Amino acid sequence: MSELAWQRTPLITIAFFLLKQLKQFVTNISNLIPVLAAVFVAGKNAVWLPFALAGGYLVFTIINAVLQQRFFLYAIADDAVHIRSGLFNRQHLTLKYERIQQAEIHEAWYFRPFKLTILSVDSAGSAGKEVMIPGLTMPLAQELRQRMLEAQDAPQSTNTASSTTAPYDEADVEQHFPVSEIIRAGIIDNKLFVLLAVLIYPISQLDLLEDYVVPWVQANVSWLNDDNAWLLVSGAVVAGLAVLFLLAIIVSLITYHDLKLSIRGERFQAKSGALSIRTLSFRYPKLQAVYLRRNLRARLLKRSVVRVSQLQPRQAQGGAQQGGQQFILPVVDADFLARFRLLLRLPDSAQVNWQRLSNLALLGPSVWLGVLAPVAAGVLFFALESGVLGLVLTALGWLLLQTLVVLRWRNYGYSFVTSDTQPKEQWFVVRRGIFSRNENWYPRHKVQQIDVEQGPWLRLLGFSHLVLHTAAGSESIEFLARDEALRLQEEWTQEIARNHRRWM
Amino acid sequence: MSIAWVAPEPSYRSYLQVRSLLSMLILAGMVAGAFFTGIYPADVFPLWWAGAIWAVLTLFFSVFFASRRFLFTAYARSPEGMHLKRGALFRKIRAVPLNRIQHVEFKQSFLERLFGIARLAMYTAGSGGADLTIPGLAPEYALQLKTELLTTIANEPEQEESNNE
């Protein structure tokens, strides 16, 4: 350990630390709102105060970034990467290569002119610790990643010898996604609604419509009478939505520009991006779950979204670091999906023998709706001006909800499948969705714990839920007969305990 | 079902009862505090009503519900895994394969020390809190179980060929 060659990152990485702090500031800004409000109130008497604070923060951030860069040291050993950081709180982090879940080479836009990259690796620690080394040159980052992923190869070299000895730049499978596909991806994964949700609040706060738009329209558009006012308004709304829709597609085009998937032996790699290029790779043994997503738009376009997940501590989920970190193929057509399923050792879709939910699973929600609908009808009958309208509204609402309940029940399915691929892989899969079709696939031997749950209602009907906790999240197989659930629990526990394959 | 369920120590029942009594006492203390400071709306809701409801709830939780919870709590150790069943109303049977346990923790609160019992918490990968906590164990047995489990985990065969099937 003593002869570690500590290295400092290039000066330009100050920008990385600066941006990191800025990102932190933006994510934490909601916590600072009370402080900012206080500053604002105090600032009424002292105009200079907000400026002084902003300036002070700026100076502090810059000094901090410079110091962080000065004190950030890394060393690459044969089996681990060491990182030393921090001015006052010294941190010394050691990460073994074999514990790395996935590696990402991120050519950030501000590093691209300097041909530098950020290498980030996820470990399996419970805090979801992520290690980032900024300012590596591309060849160095690639070599490092190669070394990290190769270290995992060692214990099973006989298995993949034929594929790993192939030259580095030659992949077994390569798939390039053209622009037309990426536009489809933009339509499928449209952030329109997210954008709307973000925009609606400030717009509603500004009273834009009442204060500016309406007077302007009244003053300037005299030809506008009440008859076609609604046409204009709805036209403007539609145009606004269309612009947002296009913006969302452009975001997809930028993030997934030039998306290329390459698979070499057990290594999966996806590279994409117009401004910042991200290259994400993981090794097959680290796979914990495969999610196949098809929402309504995807079904109309005949495409799917494939997401592959590795070990993810539940605490880290929903945190700021999700999103770009995951291995996603945003648009996959049926042909390639069939091929990709084989590569992931998933069974053919025709092989899956879907098990449906019991009819009795409908009973609970239906009874609730049946009880609540008359109550709502009674309230609306007296509350609304016309009692009949109230009854009709309730009936429609009931019909809608009941249809959703039935659709959810009908589309739910589960199955236990063993694939025909070489080597064989045992999976359990749960399918759900109302209008969408989502399949969650989990390798069976990677299950961490198995629950059989039974509340009073289920006890009455003689059912149990089987809840399987995997390292990538939990999944429940609902409404199994009690004995069946207990039998599966025992069988799987034994099977997993006797299975000594690597699961992490 | 060949799982040999083992009940927790009998003092675990008293522990549960005392614990629920304590929480009820805290509630009573809050009401009493409200009464003496005059916040309590005695004219709307007479104090003896509140007292009666409190007594019924206390009896229900401390006598009936606590012992029922005790009745449905059991653990089992098979060669393959640890099993635990819990819950009087919402029953839950959890199984954790031994080779998935990441670390084991011995826990004992102040109240548990008074009753001479302890908990043993087992953690698996990828989850936030404790995954399987066996309550109401005799401390010596809990420690012994912990050592046993750790030995089993440490002696797990290392990963073999990945295409051994």
HADDOCK unambig.tbl for C-alpha pairs under 7 A between the chains (distance, minus, plus):
assign (segid A and resid 126 and name CA) (segid B and resid 126 and name CA) 6.63 0.50 0.50
assign (segid A and resid 156 and name CA) (segid B and resid 161 and name CA) 5.94 0.50 0.50
assign (segid A and resid 311 and name CA) (segid B and resid 126 and name CA) 6.25 0.50 0.50
assign (segid A and resid 312 and name CA) (segid B and resid 126 and name CA) 5.60 0.50 0.50
assign (segid A and resid 313 and name CA) (segid B and resid 126 and name CA) 4.11 0.50 0.50
assign (segid A and resid 313 and name CA) (segid B and resid 127 and name CA) 5.50 0.50 0.50
assign (segid A and resid 313 and name CA) (segid B and resid 128 and name CA) 6.65 0.50 0.50
assign (segid A and resid 314 and name CA) (segid B and resid 126 and name CA) 6.13 0.50 0.50
assign (segid A and resid 314 and name CA) (segid B and resid 127 and name CA) 5.31 0.50 0.50
assign (segid A and resid 314 and name CA) (segid B and resid 128 and name CA) 5.52 0.50 0.50
assign (segid A and resid 315 and name CA) (segid B and resid 128 and name CA) 5.77 0.50 0.50
assign (segid A and resid 423 and name CA) (segid B and resid 163 and name CA) 5.18 0.50 0.50
assign (segid A and resid 424 and name CA) (segid B and resid 165 and name CA) 6.81 0.50 0.50
assign (segid A and resid 448 and name CA) (segid B and resid 96 and name CA) 6.55 0.50 0.50
assign (segid A and resid 448 and name CA) (segid B and resid 100 and name CA) 5.79 0.50 0.50
assign (segid A and resid 448 and name CA) (segid B and resid 124 and name CA) 6.37 0.50 0.50
assign (segid A and resid 449 and name CA) (segid B and resid 95 and name CA) 5.73 0.50 0.50
assign (segid A and resid 449 and name CA) (segid B and resid 96 and name CA) 4.51 0.50 0.50
assign (segid A and resid 449 and name CA) (segid B and resid 97 and name CA) 6.78 0.50 0.50
assign (segid A and resid 450 and name CA) (segid B and resid 94 and name CA) 5.64 0.50 0.50
assign (segid A and resid 450 and name CA) (segid B and resid 95 and name CA) 5.08 0.50 0.50
assign (segid A and resid 450 and name CA) (segid B and resid 96 and name CA) 6.36 0.50 0.50
assign (segid A and resid 451 and name CA) (segid B and resid 92 and name CA) 6.53 0.50 0.50
assign (segid A and resid 451 and name CA) (segid B and resid 93 and name CA) 5.44 0.50 0.50
assign (segid A and resid 451 and name CA) (segid B and resid 94 and name CA) 4.22 0.50 0.50
assign (segid A and resid 451 and name CA) (segid B and resid 95 and name CA) 6.20 0.50 0.50
assign (segid A and resid 452 and name CA) (segid B and resid 92 and name CA) 5.54 0.50 0.50
assign (segid A and resid 452 and name CA) (segid B and resid 93 and name CA) 4.93 0.50 0.50
assign (segid A and resid 452 and name CA) (segid B and resid 94 and name CA) 6.28 0.50 0.50
assign (segid A and resid 453 and name CA) (segid B and resid 91 and name CA) 5.74 0.50 0.50
assign (segid A and resid 453 and name CA) (segid B and resid 92 and name CA) 4.41 0.50 0.50
assign (segid A and resid 453 and name CA) (segid B and resid 93 and name CA) 6.39 0.50 0.50
assign (segid A and resid 454 and name CA) (segid B and resid 90 and name CA) 5.69 0.50 0.50
assign (segid A and resid 454 and name CA) (segid B and resid 91 and name CA) 5.03 0.50 0.50
assign (segid A and resid 454 and name CA) (segid B and resid 92 and name CA) 6.26 0.50 0.50
assign (segid A and resid 455 and name CA) (segid B and resid 89 and name CA) 6.31 0.50 0.50
assign (segid A and resid 455 and name CA) (segid B and resid 90 and name CA) 4.19 0.50 0.50
assign (segid A and resid 455 and name CA) (segid B and resid 91 and name CA) 6.06 0.50 0.50
assign (segid A and resid 456 and name CA) (segid B and resid 89 and name CA) 6.21 0.50 0.50
assign (segid A and resid 456 and name CA) (segid B and resid 90 and name CA) 6.41 0.50 0.50
assign (segid A and resid 471 and name CA) (segid B and resid 125 and name CA) 5.87 0.50 0.50
assign (segid A and resid 471 and name CA) (segid B and resid 126 and name CA) 4.33 0.50 0.50
assign (segid A and resid 472 and name CA) (segid B and resid 126 and name CA) 6.61 0.50 0.50
assign (segid A and resid 493 and name CA) (segid B and resid 80 and name CA) 6.65 0.50 0.50
assign (segid A and resid 493 and name CA) (segid B and resid 81 and name CA) 6.59 0.50 0.50
assign (segid A and resid 493 and name CA) (segid B and resid 95 and name CA) 6.82 0.50 0.50
assign (segid A and resid 493 and name CA) (segid B and resid 96 and name CA) 6.90 0.50 0.50
assign (segid A and resid 493 and name CA) (segid B and resid 97 and name CA) 5.38 0.50 0.50
assign (segid A and resid 494 and name CA) (segid B and resid 80 and name CA) 5.43 0.50 0.50
assign (segid A and resid 496 and name CA) (segid B and resid 97 and name CA) 6.44 0.50 0.50
assign (segid A and resid 497 and name CA) (segid B and resid 80 and name CA) 5.25 0.50 0.50
assign (segid A and resid 497 and name CA) (segid B and resid 97 and name CA) 5.18 0.50 0.50
assign (segid A and resid 497 and name CA) (segid B and resid 98 and name CA) 6.24 0.50 0.50
assign (segid A and resid 497 and name CA) (segid B and resid 99 and name CA) 5.80 0.50 0.50
assign (segid A and resid 500 and name CA) (segid B and resid 157 and name CA) 6.71 0.50 0.50
assign (segid A and resid 500 and name CA) (segid B and resid 159 and name CA) 5.56 0.50 0.50
assign (segid A and resid 500 and name CA) (segid B and resid 160 and name CA) 6.64 0.50 0.50
assign (segid A and resid 501 and name CA) (segid B and resid 159 and name CA) 5.12 0.50 0.50
assign (segid A and resid 501 and name CA) (segid B and resid 160 and name CA) 5.91 0.50 0.50
assign (segid A and resid 501 and name CA) (segid B and resid 162 and name CA) 5.90 0.50 0.50
assign (segid A and resid 502 and name CA) (segid B and resid 159 and name CA) 5.04 0.50 0.50
